[in-house]
Amino acid sequence: MAVDTGSLITLSSTTLNANPSKTFDNVGFTATTGISGFNINLVGETTNAWRITNNYGNIGGEGFDIDGIDACGSIRFDNSACLLTEQTQVRWRADDGGEGAPDSEWFDQSFDFRTSVRVLNNDNQAYASTAVKVIVPYDSAMQSDFEDLRFTSDDGQTEVPFWLERFTASSEAQVWVRIPTLPASSQAVVYMYYGSTTAAIASNGPATFDVFDDYEDNNITEYSGDTGLFTTVTTPVYGGTYALRPSNTSGRTTNGIFRFDDSVAQGQIIRYMQYINTTAGSGDEPCTLFGVQSPGTTNQNYAVCLEQFGTDRISLAENVTDNDTSGTVLASSTVSYSTGWYEVEIDWRTNNSMLVSLYNSAGTLVASTTATDASYTSGGYGYTFWFQNGAWDSFTARPRVATAPDVFLGAKQSSGGANWISLQNSAGSAVPDDVVRLRVAIENGGLDVTGQQYRLEYAAKAAAPTCESVSSGSYATVPNQASCGSSPVCMQTSSFVSNGAVTTDLLRNTDGTFSAGEIVTSPSSETSGLSVDQDFYTELEYVLTPTVNATDAYCFRVTNAGTPLDFYAKIAELGLRFDPTFGSVSLNGGLPISLIPGTTTAVTVFGTVTDFNGFTDITNATATIYRSGAGAACTPDNNNCYIASTENSMCTFTDCAGNSCDLSCTVDVFFHADPTDADTYEGEEWLAFAEVEDFSTGYDFASAPGVELNTLRALAVDSLINYGSLAADSDTGSFNPTTTVTNLGNVPINIDIEGNDLTDGASSQISADNQKVATSTFTYSACVSCQQLSTSTPVTLGINLSKPSVITPPVETEVYWGIAVPFTASNAAHTGTNIFTPIGVN
């Protein structure tokens, strides 16, 4: 700004109200030298507010705004004198379970409990993955040795690697967890499960870190170099059973030991534990190598040396063979050592700088040193010494983060919780008279607050673009059931949770340390007096119902017994949801189903669906057409069960308008589908069961009145009966031409056959009764099982073709033929017709 006493931004309260509760980060407000003015000048009054975080510049902050109130008005900066009690997160859930986590988000029911682990990334940079240290206090539900610990990603189900570094039985464990992703200036969540009496240890260091060696294999076969000078020992150890130390504590390495199957590199934080013995090792000079260049014997490396010879110090050196001065010392800091374990971290950055930090057993930083060198960017790791009465343990390397993340452990959660019906900070919806529950996070970034009675209030959203835009004066207390009257929303009781029950931390992206809140049910609409300390947060849950008087979407906020909180980052919205409903449903137009031989017949379920959220809310439909004995839950089977759906495009919505659509579901019923008008399934019928769903998972179903599926007797006969050439006054003997008969109906069949006389087209005839037919081969003159055809009376042939149940292979059989040619027949070709008729099997 270059105008004295001017304003960088003039803001109308109308604009603020249209975009309430907004937060702007990293904004600069600067005036030129010698003048002053205002950063934001608010014109008009409003109860809503904007927040400006991480502002900078010479006219930034509360002292340079005009918003009607100096301390805490509608323009708020980090230095505004507000209590800053905020409603920050909201989420809707069904009333179908307890307070805890839904079973759909639970890793394994054999683990009774879990705790959220929130990892806060303090950098404005996202990280793909890293490992973080989690200090786990013992819980009585845990195994005493912590072997039942498991960790999952934020979905609560996908396991992530972890390493149990050390523990004190029934007291505390030190665990490293691989975090899948760390979003910039935000947080990642993993869940720690426990409470299984049968779980075996699942600790996995190599999967948790990029580089790992805890010496628990009790050998150093991975290393080369002066391997005869090193050994694994059982004391002292930091974690587990074994550590690494010299086999000759008064020895001296030539090249040290090193390994290249695992390599460290820039962009990693190298971390290991080192034991210092100030009594026996007052002259110890051990070094830990990194960036070792192959083959190692050339002594090209970096080293961190914890020196007790001469002045106690920690040195960062290059190209060492045993102690720091055997190479080039790049940097060094003095230390006053005491006997015990020290933690060493090397932050090896891609800009060639190296920061070495030394922490004592209490976790206090006691020394650091730094240097920049570009000789090596990656390499193996190992150890050297000139006298070493101490030991090494727990060597790891993990992806680098610029600032160590903050880790927060949540409350003890159990499974069996109610299901979520919306995403966090998204609008929910409910059918009138449904019971729903609202979860709210309240964060306190200011002074401690005590005795807060968090009351639930509501307002109609009406024409406001968002719930945050609704005027504060529009809100009223949600009444309890006894005083509900004509209210559109009321508090409600629950058979799953009780008034005043304690809450755990289920919401995401909350800041601070969790403090238990309360569940509120009718007859109350507010909590008892709760205290939330500075930089703590709590979660509240309210049980309520939209009534039949509801006509709008409604907004919900929490106040302190009617006094608004300092800020509302998120306000909950609940819309009305109407389930779809069916009108009457018919199957095949209410008519019996008559099938077509050998193919399929289209059969349709038809009905009308109504949804008062509008027809565009109707999304999926399914229709099951089935024989009643198979049941509506049948598995698709061409004999008795057909399923159509919008997913397989066999169900379609048509003639949609307003709140309704016609639903038509058509299936192709095969010719062999079970008949219900006679025989085996007489007394049953074919039914239809239709289902419909909308985008809010609202659901309805309906059944169509039953119809008969008629018996179909049908067959197919292939080709001609070719008797060949026969002389007059002769027969076919043992030669039997055949005919294939195929059942194309839905019941077993025999056949009736009737013949016509064969003629030569002139005066010569061969009588039909000269033909014989049988179900197996025969000799014409000696056949006792044959049937003689007749032109007047059909003969019955017991082929007993069973009912088809599949299309292929077909149900078919062969029929065998023979004929005798009379002496009077001419020598011309004779032809005739045999008629096959399917009949029932008695």
Buried (B, 14 or more C-beta within 10 A) or exposed (E): BEEEEBBBBEBEBEBBBBEBBEEEEEBEBEBEEEEEBBBBBBBEEBEBBBBBEBBEBBBBBBEBBBBEBEEBBBBBBBEBEBBBBBBBBBBBBBBBBBBBBBEEBBBBEEBBBBBBBBBBBEBEEEBEBBBBBBEBEBEEBBBEBBBBBBBBBBEBEEBBBBBBBBBEEEEEBBBBBBBBEBEEBEBBBBBBBBBBEEBEEBBBBBEBBBBBBBBBEEEBEBBBBBBEBBBBBEEBBBBBEBBBBBEEBEBBBEBBBBBBEBBBBBBBBBBBBBBBBBEEBEBBBBBBBBBBBEEBBEBBBBBBBBBBBEEBBBBBBBBBBBBBBBBEBBBBBEBEBEBBBBBBBBBBBEEBBBBBBBBBBEEEEBBBBBBEBEBBEBBBBBBBBBBBBBBBBBBBBBBBBEEEBEBBBBBBBBBBBBEBBBEBBBBBBBBBEBBBBBBBBBBBBBEEBEEBBBBBBBBBBEEBEBBBBBBBEBBEBBBBEEEBEEBBBBBBBBEBBEBEBEBBBBBBBBBBBBBEBBBBBBEBBBBEEBEBBBEBBBBBBBBBBBBEEBEBBBBBBBBBEEEBBBBBBBBBBBBBBBBBBBEEBBBBEEEEBEBBBBEBBEBBBBBBBBBBBEBEBBBBBBBBBBBBBBBBEBEEBBBBBBBBBBEEEBBBBEEBEEBBBBBBBBBEBBBBBBBBBEBEBEEBBBBBBBBBBBBBEBEBBBBBEBBBBBBBBBBBBEEEBEBEEBEEEBBBBEBBBBBEBBBBBBBBBBBBBBBBBBBBEEEBBBBBBBBBBBBEEBBBEEBEEBBBBBEEEBBBBEBEBEBBBEEEEBBBBEBBBBBBBEEEBBEEEBEBEBEBBBEEBE
